[in-house]
């Protein structure tokens, strides 16, 4: 029989040993998954809709929500995360470096379109999706050769090489693109006619001069290009109204075309950013409210579909926008700290199959990694 004091001593020794062992284990460095991409048993999506509100930080989202009667379509989304938007060469990113991070999974220098720090082209998720037989699309309320859409389809050392970026559209099999910038295709300094070149590549090419978007029936066409303005589209407050219509028509078209392999599309609300650069609260709010309506319609579509992952985020925040104390729900008074971008982390909203992958805090390049994983695409 073990004496009481001996048993107590033995028990204490075991507790000390267990505590020491536990403490020693916690000092071992643990490996961190690259960009927070973790194993999952969730059902994979067939399609991905990536929605980018250019310049849409938390201040812009909050102001848009309050101005919209204290409600937003973003409240319908299941998961929220944060991404770190800095560029490869600057703490404050531009749209080109940020979109390249989403599109290609690399941090790069400001001004880079689909290339790394050494100006070497990096394939985008859109190009990977095409190679895997998926249908693909791009829609923007800027020119279609602007930094954000360009980073998904082009590879150029400098974002303002617009004519060269337009030519890159001929080097892919993107199924649909809609945005401004017709002059970079048919009124070029080099006098090339990219409208005809696109038609030779199987595209049905239309623009707002020849046909209204609502009169353009997408069905039956192999590939579609629709240009909404000669240069940049006008603000929504001055009459631009195509984004919601274009988005739903595009989703119906891509779903029909990609019944077997699925689709990837990026839809950008480009001019939220422009309102921030202009330090114009009314401009910013009108663009936010339009984009919120588009998000709502896209969610209606995706939730009825059941096989589509929707991700809503921004490339960066613009203007250092803040809601001021004089504000009411009916009257937002905003103030700005900058006429450029800021370095604040950016919300990421997600809904649909594998949406939980997008919670947490991670690099902006992780959005590419997580989308590639969700679609089972390989580098």
Residue frames as qw, qx, qy, qz and C-alpha x, y, z in Angstrom:
[[0.000, 0.888, 0.459, 0.000, 0.00, 0.00, 0.00],
 [0.413, 0.425, -0.022, 0.806, 1.38, 3.46, -1.05],
 [0.248, -0.490, -0.482, 0.683, 1.50, 5.92, 1.89],
 [0.189, 0.885, 0.414, -0.096, -0.67, 9.03, 1.50],
 [0.133, -0.850, 0.223, 0.458, 2.30, 11.42, 1.43],
 [0.397, -0.219, 0.727, 0.516, 4.05, 9.24, -1.22],
 [0.363, 0.566, 0.709, 0.212, 0.92, 9.17, -3.38],
 [0.069, 0.948, 0.194, -0.241, 0.61, 12.96, -3.09],
 [0.276, -0.662, 0.462, 0.522, 4.25, 13.41, -4.03],
 [0.419, 0.092, 0.794, 0.430, 3.83, 11.08, -7.04],
 [0.270, 0.774, 0.572, 0.029, 0.68, 12.93, -8.12],
 [0.060, -0.922, 0.054, 0.379, 2.44, 16.30, -7.82],
 [0.375, -0.411, 0.633, 0.538, 5.42, 15.02, -9.83],
 [0.407, 0.388, 0.760, 0.325, 3.12, 13.84, -12.62],
 [0.154, 0.915, 0.351, -0.123, 1.37, 17.20, -12.71],
 [0.203, -0.802, 0.305, 0.472, 4.72, 19.00, -12.89],
 [0.421, -0.142, 0.747, 0.495, 5.99, 16.69, -15.66],
 [0.347, 0.624, 0.675, 0.187, 2.79, 17.09, -17.67],
 [0.031, 0.955, 0.143, -0.260, 2.96, 20.88, -17.24],
 [0.304, -0.626, 0.489, 0.526, 6.59, 20.98, -18.29],
 [0.431, 0.141, 0.784, 0.423, 5.88, 18.81, -21.32],
 [0.257, 0.807, 0.531, 0.033, 2.92, 21.00, -22.29],
 [0.086, -0.917, 0.082, 0.381, 4.98, 24.16, -21.92],
 [0.383, -0.395, 0.636, 0.541, 7.80, 22.72, -23.98],
 [0.435, 0.430, 0.732, 0.299, 5.37, 21.85, -26.78],
 [0.177, 0.917, 0.336, -0.121, 4.07, 25.41, -27.03],
 [0.217, -0.774, 0.315, 0.505, 7.55, 26.72, -27.71],
 [0.506, 0.039, 0.709, 0.489, 7.82, 24.75, -30.96],
 [0.235, 0.375, -0.201, -0.874, 7.11, 27.08, -33.91],
 [0.589, 0.388, 0.693, -0.150, 4.01, 26.01, -35.82],
 [0.242, 0.076, 0.604, 0.756, 3.87, 26.12, -39.62],
 [0.347, 0.518, 0.281, -0.729, 1.39, 28.62, -40.99],
 [0.611, 0.459, 0.615, 0.195, -0.57, 27.62, -44.12],
 [0.274, -0.018, 0.326, 0.905, 0.50, 29.74, -47.09],
 [0.222, -0.149, -0.248, -0.931, -1.96, 32.63, -47.41],
 [0.454, 0.012, 0.577, -0.679, -4.37, 30.91, -45.00],
 [0.697, 0.151, -0.473, -0.517, -5.52, 28.33, -47.54],
 [0.393, -0.280, 0.796, -0.366, -6.68, 25.47, -45.33],
 [0.076, -0.085, -0.960, -0.255, -8.04, 21.98, -46.08],
 [0.502, 0.087, 0.230, -0.829, -11.80, 21.81, -46.44],
 [0.223, 0.181, 0.955, 0.068, -14.52, 19.21, -46.88],
 [0.384, 0.542, 0.271, -0.696, -17.04, 21.75, -48.20],
 [0.654, 0.543, 0.510, 0.131, -18.76, 21.29, -51.53],
 [0.355, -0.210, 0.317, 0.854, -16.81, 23.03, -54.29],
 [0.400, 0.662, 0.172, -0.610, -18.46, 25.73, -56.40],
 [0.691, 0.405, 0.500, 0.328, -18.95, 25.25, -60.10],
 [0.315, 0.753, 0.187, 0.547, -18.74, 29.00, -60.77],
 [0.428, -0.455, -0.286, 0.727, -17.09, 32.05, -59.19],
 [0.139, 0.867, 0.252, 0.407, -18.29, 35.64, -59.38],
 [0.525, -0.270, -0.230, 0.773, -15.62, 38.04, -58.11],
 [0.041, 0.903, 0.329, 0.273, -17.03, 41.51, -57.47],
 [0.541, -0.128, -0.164, 0.815, -14.55, 44.36, -56.95],
 [0.029, -0.958, -0.282, -0.033, -15.75, 47.74, -55.73],
 [0.603, 0.352, -0.135, 0.703, -12.74, 49.83, -56.68],
 [0.077, 0.410, -0.268, 0.869, -11.74, 52.07, -53.76],
 [0.643, -0.499, -0.300, -0.496, -14.52, 50.60, -51.56],
 [0.250, 0.211, -0.753, 0.571, -13.26, 50.66, -47.98],
 [0.222, -0.443, -0.817, 0.295, -15.26, 50.28, -44.78],
 [0.046, 0.404, 0.214, -0.888, -16.07, 54.00, -44.71],
 [0.318, 0.128, -0.508, -0.790, -17.59, 53.81, -48.18],
 [0.345, -0.239, -0.896, -0.142, -19.52, 50.64, -47.30],
 [0.142, -0.436, -0.663, 0.592, -20.86, 52.22, -44.08],
 [0.161, 0.347, -0.010, -0.924, -21.90, 55.44, -45.82],
 [0.343, 0.015, -0.696, -0.631, -23.60, 53.51, -48.61],
 [0.288, -0.332, -0.891, 0.113, -25.50, 51.39, -46.09],
 [0.039, -0.470, -0.491, 0.732, -26.73, 54.36, -44.04],
 [0.219, 0.312, -0.233, -0.895, -27.69, 56.34, -47.14],
 [0.403, -0.039, -0.777, -0.483, -29.65, 53.30, -48.33],
 [0.696, -0.430, -0.129, -0.561, -32.02, 53.26, -45.35],
 [0.429, -0.543, 0.662, -0.287, -29.58, 51.40, -43.07],
 [0.892, 0.062, 0.441, -0.077, -29.48, 48.29, -45.21],
 [0.187, 0.651, -0.630, -0.380, -27.11, 46.70, -47.70],
 [0.912, 0.211, -0.274, -0.220, -27.07, 43.60, -49.86],
 [0.365, 0.486, -0.724, 0.324, -23.74, 42.80, -48.20],
 [0.479, -0.314, 0.567, -0.592, -25.68, 41.90, -45.04],
 [0.925, 0.122, -0.003, -0.359, -26.96, 38.83, -46.90],
 [0.636, 0.494, -0.583, 0.104, -23.46, 37.40, -47.31],
 [0.885, -0.368, -0.283, -0.020, -22.41, 34.60, -44.98],
 [0.788, -0.315, -0.077, 0.524, -18.74, 35.25, -44.19],
 [0.126, 0.980, -0.097, 0.124, -16.50, 38.30, -43.74],
 [0.819, -0.184, -0.010, 0.544, -12.70, 38.53, -43.80],
 [0.016, -0.954, 0.132, 0.268, -10.02, 41.18, -44.25],
 [0.853, 0.275, 0.084, 0.436, -7.20, 41.35, -46.76],
 [0.404, -0.677, 0.143, 0.599, -3.92, 43.27, -46.63],
 [0.616, 0.745, 0.257, 0.003, -3.74, 45.36, -49.81],
 [0.201, -0.810, 0.358, 0.418, -0.14, 46.60, -49.89],
 [0.742, 0.634, -0.199, -0.090, 1.85, 46.32, -53.13],
 [0.925, 0.014, -0.080, 0.372, 5.20, 44.67, -53.78],
 [0.524, 0.275, -0.098, 0.800, 7.05, 47.99, -53.81],
 [0.132, -0.389, 0.116, -0.904, 4.81, 50.35, -51.83],
 [0.087, 0.202, 0.811, -0.542, 2.72, 50.18, -48.67],
 [0.468, 0.515, 0.276, -0.663, -0.02, 52.08, -50.53],
 [0.478, 0.141, 0.785, 0.367, -1.08, 50.05, -53.54],
 [0.355, 0.289, -0.246, -0.854, -2.60, 51.16, -56.82],
 [0.827, 0.197, 0.207, -0.484, -5.36, 49.32, -58.67],
 [0.682, 0.506, -0.508, -0.142, -2.96, 47.59, -61.07],
 [0.165, 0.375, -0.853, 0.323, -0.80, 45.95, -58.39],
 [0.486, -0.054, 0.623, -0.611, -3.86, 45.11, -56.28],
 [0.832, 0.310, 0.017, -0.459, -5.82, 43.57, -59.16],
 [0.561, 0.481, -0.674, -0.009, -2.74, 41.61, -60.26],
 [0.157, -0.279, 0.833, -0.452, -2.59, 40.17, -56.72],
 [0.701, 0.158, 0.434, -0.543, -6.22, 38.98, -57.06],
 [0.775, 0.506, -0.166, -0.340, -5.82, 37.82, -60.65],
 [0.683, 0.504, -0.516, 0.111, -2.35, 36.25, -60.60],
 [0.868, -0.455, -0.180, 0.082, -1.51, 35.62, -56.96],
 [0.683, 0.063, -0.148, 0.712, 1.66, 37.75, -56.81],
 [0.200, -0.872, -0.125, 0.429, 2.62, 40.96, -55.08],
 [0.613, 0.364, 0.278, 0.643, 3.98, 43.34, -57.69],
 [0.247, -0.197, -0.073, 0.946, 4.88, 46.99, -58.24],
 [0.291, 0.684, 0.382, -0.549, 2.36, 49.79, -58.68],
 [0.357, 0.634, -0.329, -0.602, 1.46, 50.11, -62.35],
 [0.063, -0.239, 0.938, 0.243, 2.04, 46.44, -63.21],
 [0.765, 0.169, -0.010, -0.621, -0.60, 44.60, -65.24],
 [0.986, 0.075, 0.032, -0.147, -0.41, 40.82, -64.86],
 [0.670, 0.480, -0.438, 0.360, 3.38, 40.80, -64.39],
 [0.747, -0.512, -0.283, 0.316, 5.63, 40.22, -61.39],
 [0.325, -0.866, 0.086, 0.371, 8.27, 42.48, -59.86],
 [0.427, -0.339, 0.579, 0.606, 10.63, 41.57, -62.72],
 [0.463, 0.467, -0.168, -0.734, 7.96, 42.38, -65.37],
 [0.063, 0.089, -0.960, -0.256, 7.59, 38.68, -66.19],
 [0.605, -0.158, -0.300, -0.720, 4.05, 37.70, -67.21],
 [0.176, -0.048, 0.903, -0.388, 2.13, 35.60, -64.69],
 [0.254, -0.308, -0.783, -0.477, -0.94, 33.63, -65.86],
 [0.372, -0.199, 0.269, -0.866, -4.19, 34.86, -64.36],
 [0.411, 0.137, 0.830, -0.352, -7.03, 32.86, -62.86],
 [0.633, 0.553, 0.090, -0.534, -9.08, 33.84, -65.92],
 [0.447, 0.563, -0.644, -0.263, -6.47, 32.27, -68.18],
 [0.108, -0.183, 0.958, -0.194, -6.25, 29.16, -65.96],
 [0.558, 0.313, 0.568, -0.519, -10.04, 28.88, -66.07],
 [0.615, 0.588, -0.243, -0.466, -10.03, 29.11, -69.87],
 [0.244, 0.460, -0.849, -0.087, -7.38, 26.39, -70.08],
 [0.212, 0.016, 0.923, -0.322, -9.60, 24.17, -67.94],
 [0.040, -0.351, -0.825, -0.442, -12.56, 24.63, -70.30],
 [0.044, -0.635, -0.584, 0.504, -14.45, 27.14, -68.19],
 [0.218, 0.779, 0.353, 0.470, -16.29, 30.13, -69.62],
 [0.449, -0.327, -0.242, 0.796, -14.95, 33.54, -68.59],
 [0.116, 0.822, 0.391, 0.398, -16.04, 37.17, -68.48],
 [0.352, -0.197, -0.245, 0.882, -15.15, 40.72, -67.44],
 [0.020, -0.819, -0.458, -0.344, -17.48, 43.66, -66.79],
 [0.412, -0.278, -0.266, 0.826, -16.51, 47.15, -65.62],
 [0.101, 0.920, 0.373, -0.061, -17.89, 50.67, -65.33],
 [0.203, -0.723, 0.363, 0.551, -14.50, 52.00, -66.43],
 [0.561, 0.553, -0.515, -0.338, -12.83, 51.31, -69.75],
 [0.994, -0.075, -0.005, -0.080, -12.35, 47.57, -70.17],
 [0.736, 0.384, -0.300, 0.469, -8.59, 48.22, -70.56],
 [0.269, -0.802, 0.269, -0.460, -8.42, 50.01, -67.19],
 [0.031, 0.536, -0.794, 0.285, -6.16, 48.59, -64.48],
 [0.592, -0.146, 0.666, -0.431, -8.57, 46.25, -62.69],
 [0.891, 0.328, 0.203, -0.239, -10.13, 44.38, -65.63],
 [0.521, 0.717, -0.462, -0.024, -6.85, 44.53, -67.56],
 [0.194, -0.564, 0.772, -0.220, -4.98, 42.64, -64.84],
 [0.760, 0.017, 0.592, -0.268, -7.16, 39.57, -65.41],
 [0.814, 0.503, 0.289, -0.011, -6.48, 39.33, -69.15],
 [0.494, 0.821, -0.190, 0.214, -3.39, 41.32, -70.10],
 [0.795, -0.371, 0.011, 0.481, 0.33, 41.34, -69.30],
 [0.378, 0.776, 0.031, 0.503, 2.04, 44.72, -69.53],
 [0.544, -0.038, -0.386, 0.744, 4.75, 46.55, -67.64],
 [0.008, -0.107, -0.203, 0.973, 2.65, 49.70, -67.40],
 [0.237, 0.500, 0.769, -0.321, -1.06, 50.15, -66.81],
 [0.293, 0.727, 0.112, -0.611, -1.48, 53.10, -69.21],
 [0.024, -0.271, 0.767, 0.581, -0.35, 51.21, -72.31],
 [0.610, 0.280, 0.447, -0.591, -4.03, 51.01, -73.22],
 [0.678, 0.497, -0.324, -0.434, -3.69, 50.13, -76.89],
 [0.291, 0.365, -0.883, 0.050, -1.28, 47.28, -76.11],
 [0.320, 0.014, 0.800, -0.507, -3.62, 46.04, -73.38],
 [0.697, 0.372, 0.110, -0.603, -6.53, 46.07, -75.85],
 [0.567, 0.459, -0.636, -0.251, -4.50, 43.85, -78.20],
 [0.051, -0.241, 0.925, -0.288, -4.05, 41.34, -75.37],
 [0.668, 0.167, 0.417, -0.594, -7.80, 40.66, -75.56],
 [0.752, 0.461, -0.325, -0.341, -7.02, 38.94, -78.87],
 [0.301, 0.448, -0.829, 0.147, -4.58, 36.58, -77.17],
 [0.280, -0.022, 0.836, -0.472, -7.19, 34.88, -74.97],
 [0.221, -0.296, -0.817, -0.443, -10.48, 33.08, -75.46],
 [0.142, 0.211, 0.546, -0.798, -12.45, 35.18, -72.98],
 [0.143, 0.458, 0.853, 0.205, -16.12, 34.57, -73.74],
 [0.047, -0.861, -0.441, -0.248, -17.57, 37.95, -72.81],
 [0.398, -0.250, -0.252, 0.846, -16.39, 41.43, -71.94],
 [0.016, -0.838, -0.455, -0.300, -18.39, 44.60, -71.33],
 [0.423, -0.639, -0.151, 0.624, -17.03, 48.06, -70.53],
 [0.245, 0.934, 0.003, -0.261, -15.95, 51.39, -71.96],
 [0.371, -0.597, 0.542, 0.461, -12.94, 52.25, -74.07],
 [0.779, 0.520, 0.350, 0.004, -14.13, 51.62, -77.63],
 [0.306, 0.915, -0.250, -0.083, -11.49, 54.03, -78.93],
 [0.329, -0.606, 0.718, 0.094, -8.71, 51.67, -77.88],
 [0.639, 0.133, 0.752, 0.085, -10.19, 49.07, -80.24],
 [0.518, 0.587, 0.556, 0.277, -11.42, 51.08, -83.24],
 [0.176, 0.968, 0.026, 0.176, -9.97, 54.62, -83.05],
 [0.808, -0.423, 0.080, 0.401, -6.38, 53.74, -82.32],
 [0.056, -0.856, 0.326, 0.396, -3.26, 55.79, -82.91],
 [0.308, -0.313, 0.807, 0.395, -1.77, 52.85, -84.85],
 [0.541, 0.286, -0.271, -0.743, -5.01, 52.70, -86.95],
 [0.110, 0.008, -0.992, -0.063, -5.49, 48.98, -86.31],
 [0.624, -0.214, -0.184, -0.728, -9.13, 47.84, -86.36],
 [0.043, -0.163, 0.929, -0.329, -9.49, 45.56, -83.36],
 [0.681, 0.199, 0.305, -0.636, -13.26, 45.37, -83.86],
 [0.777, 0.419, -0.352, -0.313, -12.60, 43.46, -87.07],
 [0.281, 0.408, -0.844, 0.204, -9.82, 41.44, -85.45],
 [0.396, -0.065, 0.724, -0.561, -12.24, 40.41, -82.70],
 [0.786, 0.316, 0.076, -0.526, -14.86, 39.46, -85.28],
 [0.603, 0.478, -0.630, -0.110, -12.25, 37.36, -87.04],
 [0.096, 0.253, -0.882, 0.385, -11.72, 35.61, -83.68],
 [0.296, -0.342, -0.885, -0.116, -15.39, 34.71, -83.41],
 [0.049, -0.355, -0.529, 0.769, -16.77, 37.64, -81.39],
 [0.048, 0.778, 0.539, 0.320, -20.08, 39.35, -81.89],
 [0.345, -0.145, -0.193, 0.907, -18.91, 42.95, -81.42],
 [0.061, -0.805, -0.482, -0.342, -21.42, 45.66, -80.55],
 [0.275, -0.045, -0.347, 0.895, -21.29, 49.05, -78.87],
 [0.090, 0.578, 0.582, -0.565, -23.76, 51.54, -77.44],
 [0.190, 0.406, -0.290, -0.846, -23.80, 53.41, -80.79],
 [0.316, 0.094, -0.787, -0.521, -25.07, 50.42, -82.73],
 [0.603, -0.344, -0.676, -0.248, -27.29, 48.64, -80.20],
 [0.460, -0.599, 0.296, -0.584, -28.74, 49.26, -76.74],
 [0.004, -0.301, 0.924, -0.236, -27.65, 46.63, -74.23],
 [0.551, 0.134, 0.634, -0.526, -31.22, 45.65, -73.40],
 [0.752, 0.503, -0.046, -0.424, -31.81, 44.99, -77.12],
 [0.315, 0.559, -0.763, -0.070, -28.72, 42.81, -77.40],
 [0.948, -0.162, 0.082, -0.262, -29.72, 39.14, -77.14],
 [0.178, -0.668, 0.721, 0.057, -26.57, 37.26, -76.09],
 [0.790, -0.004, 0.602, -0.116, -27.94, 33.79, -76.84],
 [0.830, 0.510, 0.220, 0.050, -26.52, 31.95, -79.82],
 [0.330, 0.870, -0.340, 0.138, -23.23, 33.83, -79.98],
 [0.861, 0.061, -0.365, 0.348, -19.92, 32.08, -79.46],
 [0.496, -0.265, -0.278, 0.779, -18.22, 35.12, -77.87],
 [0.001, 0.898, 0.401, 0.182, -19.38, 38.64, -77.04],
 [0.404, -0.115, -0.139, 0.897, -17.72, 42.06, -76.85],
 [0.029, -0.853, -0.464, -0.237, -19.85, 45.08, -75.93],
 [0.398, 0.046, -0.171, 0.900, -18.29, 48.53, -75.58],
 [0.144, -0.754, -0.614, 0.181, -20.31, 50.97, -73.50],
 [0.042, -0.951, -0.025, 0.306, -18.47, 54.25, -74.22],
 [0.608, 0.730, -0.210, 0.230, -15.87, 55.74, -76.54],
 [0.248, 0.504, -0.619, 0.549, -13.62, 56.42, -73.54],
 [0.043, -0.043, -0.831, 0.553, -14.71, 56.19, -69.88],
 [0.217, -0.595, -0.731, -0.253, -18.40, 55.60, -69.13],
 [0.175, -0.591, 0.062, -0.785, -20.27, 58.45, -67.49],
 [0.092, -0.110, 0.769, -0.623, -21.09, 58.35, -63.73],
 [0.068, -0.437, -0.897, -0.028, -24.31, 56.65, -62.68],
 [0.007, 0.630, 0.414, -0.658, -25.63, 60.05, -61.47],
 [0.185, 0.497, -0.297, -0.794, -25.40, 61.31, -65.07],
 [0.759, 0.316, -0.092, -0.562, -27.30, 58.40, -66.58],
 [0.315, 0.344, -0.880, -0.086, -25.08, 55.30, -66.76],
 [0.731, -0.163, 0.324, -0.578, -27.33, 52.34, -66.05],
 [0.750, 0.316, -0.517, -0.266, -25.86, 49.23, -67.63],
 [0.032, 0.459, -0.847, 0.266, -24.05, 47.41, -64.79],
 [0.580, -0.013, 0.674, -0.457, -26.96, 45.46, -63.30],
 [0.810, 0.454, 0.039, -0.370, -28.41, 44.56, -66.72],
 [0.493, 0.619, -0.610, -0.037, -25.01, 43.56, -68.08],
 [0.188, -0.400, 0.840, -0.315, -24.20, 41.45, -65.04],
 [0.688, 0.104, 0.596, -0.399, -27.37, 39.35, -65.08],
 [0.770, 0.567, -0.124, -0.266, -27.35, 38.93, -68.87],
 [0.296, 0.629, -0.716, 0.067, -23.71, 37.84, -68.62],
 [0.385, -0.260, 0.817, -0.343, -24.41, 35.34, -65.84],
 [0.805, 0.305, 0.352, -0.368, -27.27, 33.77, -67.79],
 [0.648, 0.665, -0.339, -0.148, -25.09, 33.61, -70.91],
 [0.119, 0.572, -0.795, 0.166, -22.06, 32.11, -69.14],
 [0.578, -0.116, 0.711, -0.384, -24.17, 29.55, -67.25],
 [0.837, 0.430, 0.158, -0.299, -25.79, 28.40, -70.48],
 [0.554, 0.692, -0.461, -0.024, -22.45, 28.25, -72.27],
 [0.148, 0.497, -0.796, 0.313, -20.62, 26.52, -69.44],
 [0.838, -0.276, -0.077, -0.465, -23.16, 23.91, -68.41],
 [0.934, 0.003, -0.319, 0.161, -20.41, 21.30, -68.05],
 [0.667, 0.153, -0.325, 0.653, -17.31, 23.16, -66.82],
 [0.349, -0.766, -0.353, 0.410, -18.59, 26.26, -65.02],
 [0.359, 0.769, 0.104, 0.518, -17.48, 29.89, -65.32],
 [0.472, -0.430, -0.236, 0.732, -15.38, 32.67, -63.78],
 [0.189, 0.773, 0.292, 0.531, -16.35, 36.34, -64.07],
 [0.353, -0.289, -0.313, 0.833, -15.09, 39.58, -62.53],
 [0.005, 0.811, 0.462, 0.359, -17.57, 42.46, -62.15],
 [0.423, -0.121, -0.265, 0.858, -16.11, 45.83, -61.15],
 [0.058, -0.933, -0.355, 0.005, -17.85, 48.89, -59.76],
 [0.659, 0.250, -0.032, 0.709, -15.05, 51.13, -61.00],
 [0.107, 0.645, 0.068, 0.753, -16.20, 54.64, -60.18],
 [0.640, -0.730, -0.230, 0.072, -16.52, 54.34, -56.39],
 [0.704, -0.191, 0.044, 0.683, -12.79, 54.95, -56.62],
 [0.289, 0.453, 0.249, 0.806, -13.25, 58.03, -58.80],
 [0.365, -0.824, -0.270, -0.339, -15.60, 59.60, -56.25],
 [0.736, -0.578, -0.074, 0.345, -12.90, 59.10, -53.62],
 [0.586, 0.078, 0.163, 0.790, -10.17, 60.62, -55.79],
 [0.041, 0.605, 0.291, 0.740, -12.44, 63.62, -56.42],
 [0.108, -0.127, -0.619, 0.768, -13.20, 63.93, -52.67],
 [0.426, -0.118, -0.255, -0.860, -16.84, 64.04, -53.76],
 [0.316, 0.003, 0.829, -0.461, -19.19, 62.42, -51.23],
 [0.678, 0.384, 0.203, -0.593, -22.27, 62.58, -53.49],
 [0.569, 0.506, -0.584, -0.280, -20.38, 60.91, -56.36],
 [0.076, 0.282, -0.930, 0.223, -19.07, 58.21, -54.04],
 [0.454, 0.115, 0.677, -0.568, -22.51, 57.52, -52.52],
 [0.719, 0.425, -0.044, -0.549, -24.32, 57.25, -55.84],
 [0.516, 0.442, -0.723, -0.129, -21.75, 54.74, -57.11],
 [0.089, -0.172, 0.898, -0.395, -21.93, 52.78, -53.84],
 [0.595, 0.213, 0.462, -0.622, -25.71, 52.60, -53.97],
 [0.722, 0.443, -0.335, -0.413, -25.67, 51.36, -57.56],
 [0.354, 0.382, -0.851, 0.067, -23.06, 48.73, -56.75],
 [0.322, -0.057, 0.782, -0.531, -25.10, 47.57, -53.76],
 [0.745, 0.323, 0.139, -0.568, -28.09, 47.04, -56.06],
 [0.624, 0.473, -0.591, -0.194, -25.90, 45.02, -58.42],
 [0.032, 0.286, -0.902, 0.321, -24.61, 42.90, -55.53],
 [0.557, 0.100, 0.558, -0.607, -28.21, 42.23, -54.50],
 [0.784, 0.418, -0.117, -0.444, -29.22, 41.11, -57.98],
 [0.449, 0.465, -0.763, 0.012, -26.12, 38.93, -58.32],
 [0.192, -0.176, 0.852, -0.454, -26.89, 37.31, -54.95],
 [0.736, 0.234, 0.264, -0.578, -30.48, 36.63, -56.06],
 [0.725, 0.483, -0.423, -0.249, -29.02, 34.89, -59.11],
 [0.295, 0.435, -0.825, 0.208, -26.30, 32.95, -57.29],
 [0.366, -0.127, 0.744, -0.545, -28.47, 31.80, -54.41],
 [0.816, 0.290, 0.123, -0.485, -31.07, 30.48, -56.84],
 [0.630, 0.525, -0.563, -0.101, -28.30, 28.74, -58.78],
 [0.870, -0.448, 0.156, -0.137, -26.81, 27.03, -55.71],
 [0.919, 0.060, 0.087, 0.381, -23.47, 26.22, -57.37],
 [0.404, 0.711, -0.019, 0.575, -21.87, 29.67, -57.40],
 [0.562, -0.462, -0.276, 0.628, -19.41, 31.28, -55.00],
 [0.154, 0.889, 0.152, 0.403, -19.70, 35.08, -54.79],
 [0.598, -0.324, -0.204, 0.704, -16.82, 37.16, -53.40],
 [0.105, 0.922, 0.194, 0.317, -17.18, 40.92, -52.88],
 [0.626, -0.485, -0.069, 0.607, -14.17, 43.02, -51.98],
 [0.233, 0.969, -0.052, -0.069, -12.12, 46.06, -53.02],
 [0.762, 0.401, -0.216, 0.461, -8.62, 46.51, -54.32],
 [0.380, -0.010, -0.365, 0.850, -7.94, 49.32, -51.79],
 [0.066, -0.817, -0.483, 0.307, -9.64, 52.23, -50.05],
 [0.385, 0.421, 0.217, 0.792, -9.63, 55.63, -51.77],
 [0.092, -0.720, -0.143, -0.673, -9.67, 59.06, -50.15],
 [0.242, -0.016, -0.692, 0.680, -9.42, 58.16, -46.47],
 [0.362, -0.452, -0.366, -0.728, -13.18, 58.66, -46.35],
 [0.168, -0.186, -0.793, 0.556, -14.91, 59.17, -42.97],
 [0.230, -0.695, -0.580, -0.357, -18.50, 59.91, -41.94],
 [0.146, 0.300, -0.317, 0.888, -18.66, 63.18, -39.99],
 [0.034, -0.272, -0.758, 0.591, -20.62, 64.02, -36.81],
 [0.351, 0.270, 0.039, -0.895, -23.11, 66.23, -38.69],
 [0.282, 0.044, -0.827, -0.484, -24.33, 63.19, -40.65],
 [0.663, 0.048, 0.468, -0.582, -27.79, 61.64, -40.46],
 [0.599, 0.156, 0.777, 0.113, -29.19, 58.57, -42.20],
 [0.494, 0.766, 0.412, 0.002, -30.70, 60.89, -44.81],
 [0.275, 0.939, -0.154, 0.138, -27.70, 63.16, -45.15],
 [0.877, -0.203, 0.011, 0.435, -24.17, 61.79, -45.07],
 [0.074, 0.966, -0.247, 0.013, -21.48, 64.41, -44.50],
 [0.946, 0.021, -0.005, 0.325, -18.13, 62.97, -45.52],
 [0.099, -0.918, 0.354, 0.146, -14.55, 64.08, -45.10],
 [0.906, 0.349, -0.126, 0.203, -11.38, 62.92, -46.81],
 [0.566, -0.711, 0.258, 0.327, -7.76, 62.70, -45.69],
 [0.378, -0.310, 0.646, 0.586, -6.32, 62.14, -49.16],
 [0.633, 0.534, -0.101, -0.552, -7.07, 62.37, -52.86],
 [0.419, 0.400, -0.801, -0.151, -5.25, 59.05, -53.33],
 [0.808, -0.209, -0.537, -0.121, -5.50, 55.55, -51.91],
 [0.400, -0.675, 0.477, -0.395, -4.90, 54.64, -48.27],
 [0.313, 0.351, -0.880, 0.068, -3.38, 51.55, -46.66],
 [0.594, -0.189, 0.498, -0.603, -6.28, 50.34, -44.52],
 [0.193, 0.005, 0.976, 0.097, -7.18, 46.64, -44.63],
 [0.446, 0.075, -0.364, -0.814, -10.14, 45.80, -46.87],
 [0.670, 0.018, 0.582, -0.461, -13.27, 43.73, -46.10],
 [0.243, 0.151, -0.853, -0.436, -13.94, 40.54, -48.05],
 [0.672, 0.063, 0.395, -0.623, -17.53, 39.24, -48.14],
 [0.191, 0.202, -0.897, -0.344, -18.33, 35.75, -49.41],
 [0.694, 0.101, 0.396, -0.593, -21.40, 33.60, -49.99],
 [0.833, 0.356, -0.278, -0.318, -22.02, 30.18, -51.51],
 [0.983, -0.056, -0.097, 0.148, -20.01, 26.94, -51.71],
 [0.751, 0.004, -0.170, 0.638, -16.63, 27.25, -49.91],
 [0.022, -0.874, -0.063, -0.482, -17.42, 30.78, -48.75],
 [0.698, -0.713, 0.013, 0.070, -15.92, 29.96, -45.34],
 [0.797, 0.112, 0.041, 0.592, -12.46, 29.89, -46.96],
 [0.276, 0.618, 0.079, 0.732, -12.58, 33.69, -47.09],
 [0.505, -0.846, -0.115, -0.125, -12.95, 34.43, -43.37],
 [0.773, -0.365, 0.005, 0.519, -9.96, 35.61, -41.35],
 [0.035, 0.932, -0.206, -0.296, -7.12, 38.02, -42.14],
 [0.811, 0.040, 0.437, 0.388, -4.78, 37.32, -45.04],
 [0.210, -0.350, 0.403, 0.819, -2.74, 38.79, -47.89],
 [0.564, 0.513, 0.003, -0.647, -4.61, 40.06, -50.95],
 [0.319, 0.394, -0.797, -0.327, -2.84, 37.34, -52.96],
 [0.241, 0.023, 0.929, -0.281, -4.72, 34.76, -50.87],
 [0.613, 0.429, 0.243, -0.617, -7.92, 35.65, -52.75],
 [0.545, 0.500, -0.578, -0.344, -6.29, 34.18, -55.87],
 [0.090, 0.254, -0.952, 0.145, -5.12, 31.09, -53.95],
 [0.399, 0.175, 0.724, -0.535, -8.52, 30.51, -52.42],
 [0.661, 0.488, -0.013, -0.570, -10.35, 30.93, -55.76],
 [0.422, 0.460, -0.753, -0.210, -7.91, 28.56, -57.49],
 [0.085, -0.097, 0.945, -0.299, -8.47, 26.00, -54.77],
 [0.534, 0.296, 0.473, -0.635, -12.24, 26.40, -54.90],
 [0.710, 0.531, -0.147, -0.438, -12.27, 25.73, -58.66],
 [0.870, -0.160, 0.430, 0.178, -9.62, 22.97, -58.38],
 [0.582, 0.798, -0.125, 0.099, -7.42, 24.84, -60.83],
 [0.835, -0.301, 0.100, 0.449, -3.69, 24.13, -60.94],
 [0.007, -0.893, 0.279, 0.353, -0.77, 26.48, -61.45]]
